[in-house]
Amino acid sequence: MPKEKKDKHFIKKPIYPGGPRAMKAFIGQNMQYPPEALSNKVEGTVYINYTIDYQGKVTDAKVIAGLGHGCDEEAARLVRLLQFEVPKARGVKVQFHNDIQIHFRLPRKKAAPAKPSGTLQYSYTEKKKERDTETKGKGQSGGYSYTITLPG
């Protein structure tokens, strides 16, 4: 029978506080789109390999595949700002290596709301019908209906 592997025998990876969503939000809040990339309308993904020391700080960030025009430097700056939580590793000071993709997308211009091309007019008429008290008492409920007539 194989020996059970207990969780305490493994070195645990560092995690970002709040998980991947929090990391993505942090990167989105701190990203400053490079002016040169904006003027050249450059967008794409920068791939970075980074090293996390035993304290959870990013010590090294290397661009594996970049875009240029300042995007590589901005992506490396963002990765160096990250701070991870490192679980205790049995007193061993371990460095962790990880990869990340940072996406650069041009800011979208918000379009002005379209003005309505035509006007919509509607009218309603209320028709009063006389009903017997007998028919109303047999489960039929009074209702309200309307008709919309569109020109055209």
C-alpha positions in Angstrom: 0.0 0.0 0.0 1.5 3.4 -1.0 2.5 5.8 1.7 0.1 8.7 2.1 1.7 12.1 1.1 1.0 14.6 3.7 0.7 18.3 2.9 3.5 19.2 5.4 6.1 17.4 3.3 5.7 19.7 0.4 7.0 23.3 -0.1 4.1 25.5 -0.7 4.0 28.1 -3.5 3.6 31.8 -2.7 0.2 33.2 -3.3 -1.0 36.7 -4.0 -3.3 38.0 -1.2 -6.9 37.8 -2.6 -6.0 35.4 -5.4 -5.6 35.9 -9.1 -8.6 38.3 -9.4 -7.0 40.7 -6.8 -3.7 40.5 -8.7 -5.4 41.4 -12.0 -7.3 44.3 -10.2 -4.0 45.5 -8.7 -2.3 45.5 -12.1 -5.2 47.2 -13.8 -5.2 50.0 -11.1 -1.5 50.6 -11.2 -0.9 50.3 -15.0 0.2 53.5 -16.7 -0.1 53.1 -20.5 3.2 54.2 -22.0 2.7 57.5 -24.0 4.9 56.1 -26.9 2.7 53.0 -27.1 -0.4 55.2 -27.1 0.9 57.4 -29.9 1.9 54.3 -32.0 -1.4 52.5 -31.1 0.5 49.5 -29.8 -1.4 46.8 -27.9 -0.7 43.2 -27.1 0.7 40.9 -24.4 4.0 41.1 -22.5 5.3 37.8 -21.1 7.5 38.1 -18.0 9.4 35.5 -15.9 9.9 36.7 -12.3 11.5 35.5 -9.1 9.9 35.7 -5.7 12.3 35.5 -2.7 11.5 33.9 0.7 10.0 37.1 2.0 7.4 37.4 -0.9 9.1 40.2 -2.7 9.7 40.1 -6.5 13.5 40.3 -6.9 13.9 39.8 -10.6 11.6 40.3 -13.6 12.8 39.4 -17.1 10.8 40.0 -20.2 10.4 36.8 -22.3 8.4 38.3 -25.1 7.7 42.0 -25.3 6.0 44.6 -27.4 8.5 47.5 -27.1 7.5 51.2 -27.1 7.7 51.3 -23.3 5.3 48.4 -22.6 8.1 46.0 -21.6 9.4 48.4 -19.0 5.9 49.2 -17.6 5.1 45.4 -17.3 8.4 44.8 -15.4 7.6 47.8 -13.1 4.2 46.4 -12.4 5.5 42.9 -11.6 8.1 44.4 -9.2 5.3 46.1 -7.3 3.7 42.7 -6.5 4.0 41.4 -2.9 3.2 37.7 -2.2 2.5 35.7 0.9 5.0 32.9 1.3 4.0 30.0 3.6 6.7 28.8 5.9 9.0 26.2 4.2 10.5 24.3 7.1 13.1 26.9 7.8 14.4 26.8 4.2 14.8 30.0 2.3 13.5 29.2 -1.1 13.2 31.3 -4.3 10.2 30.7 -6.5 10.0 31.4 -10.3 6.8 32.1 -12.1 5.5 33.5 -15.4 2.9 36.1 -15.9 1.2 37.7 -18.9 0.3 41.4 -18.8 -2.1 42.6 -21.4 -1.9 46.0 -22.9 -5.2 47.2 -24.5 -5.7 50.6 -25.9 -8.3 52.6 -24.0 -11.7 52.5 -25.7 -13.3 55.9 -26.6 -16.7 56.1 -25.2 -19.2 56.8 -28.0 -21.8 59.4 -27.4 -25.3 58.0 -27.0 -27.1 57.9 -30.3 -29.9 60.4 -30.7 -33.2 58.9 -31.6 -33.8 59.1 -35.3 -37.6 59.4 -35.0 -40.1 60.0 -32.3 -42.3 57.5 -30.7 -45.9 58.4 -30.0 -48.5 56.3 -28.3 -51.9 56.9 -27.0 -54.3 54.8 -25.1 -58.0 54.7 -24.7 -59.8 53.3 -21.8 -63.0 51.4 -22.6 -65.5 50.9 -19.9 -67.7 47.9 -20.1 -70.7 47.2 -18.0 -70.5 43.8 -16.4 -72.9 41.9 -14.5 -72.1 41.3 -10.9 -72.7 37.6 -11.6 -69.9 37.3 -14.2 -67.5 39.3 -12.1 -68.0 37.1 -9.2 -67.2 33.8 -11.0 -63.4 34.2 -11.0 -63.0 36.7 -13.8 -60.9 39.6 -12.7 -61.1 43.1 -14.0 -58.1 44.0 -16.1 -56.6 46.9 -17.9 -55.5 46.7 -21.5 -54.0 49.2 -23.8 -53.2 49.4 -27.5 -50.1 51.1 -29.0 -50.5 52.3 -32.5 -47.2 53.3 -34.3 -47.4 55.5 -37.4 -45.8 54.0 -40.4 
